[in-house]
Every structure is written in structure tokens, then in C-alpha cells.
Amino acid sequence: MDYIEVSFSVSPKDPATEILIAELGELNYEMFQETESGVLAYVPADLFSLDNLNSIELMNNDLALISFEYKLIQDQNWNSEWEKNFQPIIVDDTCVVRAPFHHLDKEYLFDLIVEPKMSFGTGHHETTFLMLSHILTLNISDMKVLDMGCGTAVLAILAAKKQAKEILAIDIDEWAVENSLENITRNNITNVKVIKGDAQLLDNESDYDLVFANINRNILLKDIAKYHAVMKKNAFLLLSGFFVTDINSLLEASSSLGFDLQNSLEKNNWAMLCLKKQ
Amino acid sequence: MAKEIGAIIKLQVKGGAANPAPPIGPALGAKGVNIMEFCKQFNARTQEKAGKILPVIITVYVDKSFEFIIKQPPVAVQILEATKLKSGSPEPNRKKVASISWEQVREIADVKMSDLNCFTPESAMKMVAGTARSMGVTLTGQAPFNN
């Protein structure tokens, strides 16, 4: 997504800069970096409005003299430095997640090739690792699989390599959708469909045998009923993206829908739950 | 032996909304940090404060590992929120004339005290009141000290 960087010069800097940041926060500005003379503020390009900026009360009072200039910052892979030389991840000795430039000294049953390009899902993060680890234990031949918040689509790719029948992968981020498609092609997989969006896309879906969602606690709590609605009886839901301390709130929400806890895994305070629909 | 620090990066990011766009992307990416790892962790740690602007101080080590601490929302952000609660308005633009009570000042000062080691409760409240006045927000009720 393209962003607009607005560079504000604020004189005197205090307390006006703090107030300006608070006001900008109300106008869809998401991130800020203070500078010696003021603050850099960032807003998605499609939400930028000069009228909005000029309507900020602070710009027109005598607390401080404020001026600004702005520029477009085009989307690019800011993560390329890390991606140039990351290490492959081995999961349970049977699965490897690696970049195209890695050469392996032994063969693995499941060889997943991922070039992340700033998408989430390389196996380095505990949550991806736990999801991969649990998927490896499941027999998912001929299953209909849903991967919510697919990132690099690494989980969908493993499901395909484990003979799932068909897989739908969804991510809200356009970059992740493009990246998923690239990675699916890279792994010679043909039965994964990728769509940009969120759980609202599930209204016309049904009969899933297995659902993955490695996102975050709030989104999982909000969308778990939608996952439930598209699942068959006895289907499995794998959740991650939250801490051990969040497990209780997720179990409460899931049991009220009629899920039973089948398994839970933890790594460095991150958690994964496997739930079965009754 | 303590790890060698490569950089300290100070940003303000909405809770639950970190993404690899600027300024996070360029600031961390240039240091060779895995940006996605930071975003996942920041977002998971700030689920209780989703949508609130939070100062974050990120220490990047020479070995490209990192750790970060998350501060309480800035006082001005908390004041804006308090004025909206009071008016009950869901509108993003607050009313031009807003007010908060000294009780709300105390609540904001209490929250922010954890970031302000050297402040007494009274001096923290005075600081919050000063920011409120600078914002054009009036204070209602009796000040709990000579103000």
C-alpha cells in the first residue's frame, strides 16, 4: 500500500507536537516518528486529505507555528535486507521452509519454498512454526481447507503438499495475496485459490474440513463464529497469533460456539489451539 | 555479556496496527531486522489497546535481534479520548468546546505515571491539566490542590 509522509515543522515543539499527533490519530494517521523540529506522520495514500489536515484546530491557533510538506512513499519491500540471508527453518525434521537461494544438504518430506517479500510466514515466528508443526501431525488427504490471513501461504502450501483436495487462502493485504500466488506457483501447486479480503468473504462458503487462522486475538475473537459457520461437523480449526495469556478468552469464545479443545501447543509464550467442531 | 546495541528507534504506532509500511519498514528494514516479526509481536502485545497511539522504543542489536518497550498513550491522546467519552460522540472530530473533570485528569495522570518516574501524582496532574488547557479543553470541578 502506498503511504503519504507528512513532515510537520512545529515551533515551539512542545506541547504542540504531542497534541498534533493526537489530532492526526483521529484522522487515520497510523504511525509517527518525532524529529528535532516536529514529527513525521504517515497515512495510507488513499486516506490522505489536505482539507482534513487544514481543518485541525491546532494548525490555526497561536500555540505554535506549524507548517508541513508531504510526499508519496511508494510500496516497496522494506524487509529485503533480512530476506537476503535468512536461515531455512526445519520443522520436526520432516519439513523445511526455505528461500529459493537455499541449498539443502539433505532431503525433507515437505520442502516449502517461500520468498516472503514482506509477507508473514517463513516459519521463523513461533506461531507459524507451531501451526506447521501441528499440521504435520494431521491426515488431511482430500480435505477442503481454508487458510485465513494466509501471508506467504506457507500453511496452504503445506496442506497442498499433504494432499488436501482444495484450499482457499485469504488475506486482507494485497501484497500478501500477490506473494501467495507467487509462492504457490514456485511450489508447483495448482489447487490453492487466493483472494484478497477478510472473513466477510466467507458468507458464501461452506463444508470446510480444516481451517487455519494465524492472525491475532481480537480478529480471531471477532471472526471465530464465521469460521464455525463454514465448517463441517467434526472439522478442525487451528488458531494462532496470540499469547498463552490469551488462551482462556479464545477457549471461552470457542466453547460457547460448540468447539472442543483437541490440542494446544506453546513456544516462547506464543500459543496454538486445535479445536474440533461438534 | 550484554549484546551490543546497533540503534534505538523511537516511534508512535497505533495498537494492533503495526505494519511494514513507513516508518516501521524503512527504520527497521535498514537495520536488517525481520520487520514482520516486530509487527506480529507489537500487534499481539497491544491487543488491549487496539487503535490507541502508543509510543514504542525499539532497541536493535548489532546481531539484528531486537526488543522493545511500549509506553502508555500520550497524555494528549488520552485527553482527546476522555472528551469524546464525555460527549458520547462517535464522531472522529471532537467538539470545539470540550471539557474534562479533575477526576479524569487524575485517571490520565495515574495511567501516565508509570512512564514518568520522577513525577509526584500532583505534578503529573498539573502536567495533564496544562496539556488539556493547551488543547483548548477546559477543566470542570474543584482542583484537588492549589492550581
Interface residues (C-beta under 8 A of the other chain):
Chain A: M1 Y3 E5 P15 A16 E18 I19 I21 A22 E23 G25 E26 L27 E30 M31 F32 Q33 E34 L40 Y42 P44 S55 E57 L58 N61 L63 I73 D75 W78 N79 S80 E81 W82 F86 P116 M118 S119 F120 T122 H124 H125 T127 D173 N216 R217 N218 G241 F242 F243 D246 W270
Chain B: K10 L11 Q12 V13 K14 G16 A17 A18 N19 P20 A21 P22 P23 I24 G25 P26 A27 L28 G29 A30 K31 G32 V33 N34 I35 M36 E37 C39 K40 N43 A44 R45 Q47 A50 I53 K64 P74 V75 A76 V77 I79 L80 P92 N93 R94 K96 G130 T131 S134 M135 G136
